[in-house]
Amino acid sequence: MSTLFESTIIKTMSLANRFVRSATWEGMATADGACTSQLTNLMVNLAEGGVGLIITGHSYISREGQAGRGQLGIHEDATLQGLKQMTDAVHRCGGKICIQLAHAGALAAASLSGLEAMGPSVLHENGKAICREMSKEDIDRVVRAFGEAAARAKCSGFDAVEIHAAHGYLLSQFLSPMFNQRTDEYGGALANRSRMVLEVLHSVRLAVGSDYPVLIKLNSEDFVEGGFSVEDMLELSVLLEKAGIDSIELSGGTASKKSKYRPARLGAISKENETYYRDAARRFKLRVGVPLILVGGIRSLDVAERLIGEGTADYIAMSRPLICEPDLVNCWKNGNTKKSACVSDNRCYNPIMRGEGLRCVLGEKVPKSTKPRP
């Protein structure tokens, strides 16, 4: 059998195969961030479809860190009941589930939270400040909030947590010299820019204990001039390994208009262009010993097999292909080796903007407007 379908262990978490559902904004939570049956059913479909580890969409750890409508929250104890129902449902069908802990920082949706956005530095858009600079007290409070959210995750039955430090959200903003213009101990050299990420990891580890799996998602690079680079990623990954991280997921790009690439790139992907971050992953494996989860543009079974076989990655993560085909992993395991039907047009996000939640619309006639319903 292919090594993709062998069982593996991350820390104390046993996984049935090497496939990971990468965190994906579902837009299915309630207005106050609570889990819904619609969201739980999506997770169950992924587990029944054969995904070895499901990572939830980014879940805000404090209210001012909310990024978008319908986003899952883990910011208060009131979320625990719905989260427990989700993990119980996934476990009943033999799945494993990890929750991604996130704070949007400067990209937070103040219109939804009613709270002012904040980031490492004041960020301007069209000549207007869109966030304030965080004080040391703000940083300490958010670091604690990550730990408190991790404790809720463990209490809710999640098999692991993933810290979101990619895609231009708060921790990614601190890491990037483009976003981070601070002159204190949190700005300047990478040792300072990575300080908050390492403090968050320490806070999370204290909250969940030494045996609980803690993952992190990083950019391979920001793909923007003056941003977080591959060299930064490699140096930070070494620091994270020393600090006790259990696995690193490698992605790339930000939502900034200055970025050459966004995390979910538009356009059909030829087999030759699958795996956006292959070169960065190869460099990672030469320097870092923790298991590498690789996401970005992987659409074919043979490409996935080659990445594992040549040692470029330890786990294969997908997002949009599993929106299109939640049972793709089982299809591949059962001998149907077709390439994913996903055409990477990002129209799966349109239903979220209409308040309906994430779904593949391939073959559907859908409204062109993506304006949210009132």
N, C-alpha and C positions, 0 to 999 in steps of 0.2 A: 504494500500500500504506500501511496505517496507520503512523504514526511509531513506534508501539510495536514494530514489527518491523524497524526500520532498525538498521544496525550503528552502534555508538558505541565510544568509547574512554575508559577511566578510566586516567589516567597512561599506562602502556605496555600496558595490557590491553585487547584488542579483544573486544567482546561482540556477539553476533549479534542481540540484541534488548534491549529495556528491562525484561525481567522478571527478578526476583531471587527466589530461594528464601531467605526469611529464616531465620536460625538457629533450629533446632528441636531440643529435647532428644529424642534417638532411643532412648536406653536399650538400645543394641545392642552396646556395647563390652564387653570382658572386665572382670573384677573389678579388674585392674591398669591399665585404661584403654586397652588395645590395640584397634586396629581389627579388625573381623571381616568375614567374607565377607558376612554379612547386612547390615552397614552399608554396605559397598562396593556391594552390589547395589541398595540404596535410592538411593544417589547416581547410579548408572548409569541407573536408571529415570527419575530427574529430568532427567538430561542427554538421554536419548532422548526424553523428553516435551517437550523444547523450551525448558527454562529457560535463560535467557541466562547467569546467574551463580548458582551454587549456593553458599550459605554453610552450612557444617557447623553442627551443634549446638555449644553452648558447650563448649570444650575446656579443661580445667584446666591451668594453667601451672606449678603446684606442688601437691604432694599435699594439703597442708592446705586448698587452695582448692577441693577437689572438692565439688560441690553435690548429686549424687544417684547412684543406682545405674545401672550401665551407661553412665556418662558417658565420652566420649572424653577421653583424656589426651594432652598434648604436653609433659609435664613432664620427660621423660628420653629419652635417645637410643634406649632400647629400643623406643620407639613408632615409630621411623622406618620400619622395614620395612613394617608394616601401612599406615601413612599413604602411603608411596610406591606401594603396590599400589592404594590408593584413587585417588590422582591419576592414575596410569597408566590405570586402567580408565575414568575419566571422560574423559580426553584421547583415548583410542582411539575414543570415540563423538562426538568433536567438542565436548565440553563444557568449561566453565571452572569452577574450583572455588576457593573462598576458605575459610580456616579461621578460626573465631572464637576468639580468645584470651580466657580468662576466669579470674576468681578469685571464689569465692562470698563471701569475707569472713565477716561475722557469720552468714551463712546457710549456711555450710559444714556438711557432714554428718560431724561428728566420729566418729560411730558407724561410718562406712565407712573413713575415713582413719586412725583411731586417734590423730589429732592435735587439739590444742585449736583451736577456732575463734577468729579474731581479726578485729577491725574497727577503724574510726577511733576509736571510743569503746566503752566497755562498754555492751552492749545487754541490756536486761532483758525477759523474757517471763514473764508470770504471777509476777512478783516475784522471778524467778531470773535471774542473769546467764548469758547464753548464749554470750558471747565475752569475750575480754580486749582491752584497748586495745593497739594496735600501737605499738611503740617506733620511733624513727627508724631503728634497725638493721633492724627488720622491714620498714619501708617500702622502704628501700634494697634489701633482698634481693628483695622482690617486684617492684620496678621492674626489677632485673636479670633476674629470671625471665621477665618478659614479653619482654625482648629476646632471651634465649636460646631461648624458645619460637618467636619469630618467625624466628630463624635456622634452627631445625629445620623450620619450615613451608616456608621457601624451599628448603632442601635436599631436602625431601620432594616438591617439584614443585607445590606450591600456587601458583595464579596471583596470589594476594593474601592479606593477613591483615586481619581486622577485630578491633579492640579493643572488648571488651564493657564499656561504661560506662553501662549502662541497667538497668532492672528491679530495682533494689535490691540488686545484687551489689556487690562491694567498691568498684570505682571510682565507682559510683553512690552508694554509702554516703558516700564522701568528699565527693561533690558536694552531698549533701543536708544542710541544717542540722538536719533532724530526726534523722538518724543521727549526724552529725558534731558532737560537742560539744567538740572540741579547742580549746585556747587557745594553741597554738603556731603555727608558720608554716603548718600544714596545716588550720587551723580558722578560723572567723569569716567574714570577707568572701569573696566568690566568688574573688577573686584568690588567696586562700590555699586554699580548698576545691578549686580546680581544679589546684593545684600537682602533685599526684600524677599526675593524668591527663596533664598536659603532660610530666612526667618520663617516664611510660611511653611516650608517643609518641616522645620523643627517644631513649629506649633502643631501641625497635623500629626507628626509622629508622636508627640507627647499625648495627644488626644486619643490616638487609636492603639498605641502600644507597639512593641518591637516586632510582633509576628504578623501584623496586618499589612496586606499589600498596598503600597503607595506608589502610584505612577505619576508621571508628569508629561505634558504635551509641550513641545518646544518648536519654534521655527527653525528650520535648517538655515534660513536667512529671511530677511524682510523683503528682499527684491526692491529696495529703494535706496537711493544714494544717501550715504551717511547713516544707514540703518544697521540693525543687528546683522552680523555677517556669519559666514560658515565658521570662520576662525573663532568668533565669539561663542558660537554654539558648541564647538569642540571643547573650548576651555571651560565653559559652564558645565558641560556634561561630565567632565572630570571632577569638578567640584561637587556636583550632585551625587556622583558615585561615592565619593569620599564621605558625603553627608548621609548616605544610606538610602538613596532612592532605589526602588525595586525594578523599575522598567521605565524607558523613555520612548515616547511616541514622537516621531519626527514628521513635521509638516512644513508649511512655509507660506509667506505672503501675509498681507494685512488688508483691511478694508479701506485704507487710505488711498485717495486718488493718485498719490505719488508712487504707489507700488506698481511695479511692472506687471506683477501677477497677484491675483487674489487667491485665497485658499481654494475656492471652488471655481476653477477655470472654465470658461465657456468654450464650447466647440467639441465636435467629435474627436476622439483620440485614436489615432492609428496605433497598431501594435508596436511600431518603431518608436513611438513617442510615449508609450506607457511608462509609468514610474517617474514622476516629476523630480524626485529628490534622490535618485540612485547614486549620483557621485558623492553627495554629502553623506549618504548612508555608508558608503564604502569607507570614507575617511573616518567616520564615527567608529566603525567596527575595528579599525586599526588602533584606536586609542582608548576605547571605553569597553568595559567588560559586562555591563548590565544588559539584559535583553532589550533588543531594539524592535519596536513596533513601527512599521513603515506604512504611511498612507500617501495617497496622491496619484491619481491617474491609472491605477491598476485595474484592468478590466478582463484579463484573460488568465485561465488556469495555468497554462504553460509558463507565462511570465511570472506568476506567483511562485510556481515550483522552482523556476530558475533563481529567483531572488533568495529563496530559502536554501536551495542546493549549493549555491556559490558562496553562501555566508554573508550576503549583503544585509539580510534582515532575519530576525527570529520569528516575527509575526507579521501577517499581512492584514492591514486595516483597509476597510472600504466604507464609503458613505453613500454617495448617490447610487451606485449599483444595487445596494440593498434597499434603497427607497423604491427602485424600479422592480426588483425581484427579491423579496425577503427570503425566499427559499433557494437562492443562488448557490449557497454552500452545499446544501443537500443535492441539488442538481449535479454539481460537479462531482460530489462523492459517489453518486449513483451512476456515473459514467457519461452523463451529458456534458461534454467539454466545450460547449458553445461559449463564445465570448459574451460578456454581459450585454444585454439589450439597451443599456443606458446610453443615451446620446449626448449627455452632459450639456443640456441646453438651459439648465437651472430653472425651468418652468415649474419644477416641483415646489419651489418656494412661493409661487403665486397664490396658491390656496391659503397659505399662512397669512398673507397680507390681506386676504378677504375674510379672515377670521375662521377658516375652515380646518386648519391644521395641515401639516405636511402630507403630500401624497404625489405619486408619479401620475402625470397627466398625458403620458405618451399615448397617442391615439385618440385622446379626447379633444373635443372642441371646447376651448376655455375662453372666458372673457380676457381681452387684452389688458384691461385696467387692473392694476395691482394696488389701488388705493384701499386702505382699510375701511371696513364698514364702521359707522359710528357706534 
